[in-house]
Amino acid sequence: MDERIKGLRSLPLEEFEKRFNEMYDPANDDEKDEIIRLFEKGVDEHIMKVDSFIRETRMKLKHDEMLEVQFV
């Protein structure tokens, strides 16, 4: 199940919804809980990556501003 969900990540929204529904609709309650858990895990991972990117970008911009001030 985990590999099938990973394969959905790069799809356009319409295709993602179609394939997600094909997997989710026929699933039993335990499978649905597992699908949701795996998606929540993936969302958490993406949020951490975005947060890290934002922190790194802010730090780089701050350093660039400091370097510009020193050389002006």
C-alpha positions in Angstrom: 0.0 0.0 0.0 2.8 2.5 0.9 4.4 2.2 -2.5 1.1 2.9 -4.3 0.6 6.0 -2.2 4.1 7.2 -2.9 3.4 6.9 -6.6 0.5 9.4 -6.3 2.6 12.3 -5.1 3.8 13.5 -8.4 0.5 13.3 -10.3 -1.6 16.3 -11.4 -4.6 16.9 -9.0 -7.3 15.4 -11.2 -5.3 12.2 -11.7 -4.4 12.1 -8.1 -8.0 12.3 -7.0 -9.1 9.6 -9.5 -6.4 7.1 -8.4 -6.9 7.9 -4.7 -10.6 7.3 -5.0 -10.0 4.0 -6.9 -7.8 2.9 -3.9 -9.9 4.4 -1.1 -13.5 3.7 -2.0 -13.4 -0.1 -2.1 -11.1 -0.3 1.0 -12.4 -1.7 4.3 -12.3 0.5 7.4 -8.9 -0.7 8.5 -7.4 -0.1 5.1 -8.9 3.3 4.9 -7.4 4.2 8.3 -4.0 3.0 7.0 -4.3 5.0 3.8 -5.1 8.2 5.8 -2.3 7.5 8.2 0.2 7.1 5.3 -1.1 10.3 3.7 -0.8 12.2 7.0 2.8 11.0 7.4 3.6 12.2 3.9 2.1 15.6 4.5 4.1 15.9 7.7 7.3 15.1 5.8 6.5 17.7 3.2 5.8 20.3 5.8 9.1 19.6 7.5 10.9 20.0 4.1 9.2 23.2 3.3 9.9 24.6 6.8 13.6 23.7 6.4 13.7 25.3 3.0 12.2 28.5 4.3 14.6 28.7 7.2 17.6 28.1 4.9 16.4 30.7 2.4 15.9 33.3 5.1 19.4 32.6 6.5 20.9 32.9 3.0 19.0 36.2 2.3 20.1 37.6 5.7 23.8 36.7 4.9 23.5 38.2 1.4 22.2 41.5 3.0 25.0 41.5 5.5 27.6 41.0 2.8 26.1 43.8 0.7 26.2 46.2 3.6 29.8 45.3 4.3 31.0 45.9 0.8 29.1 49.1 0.0 
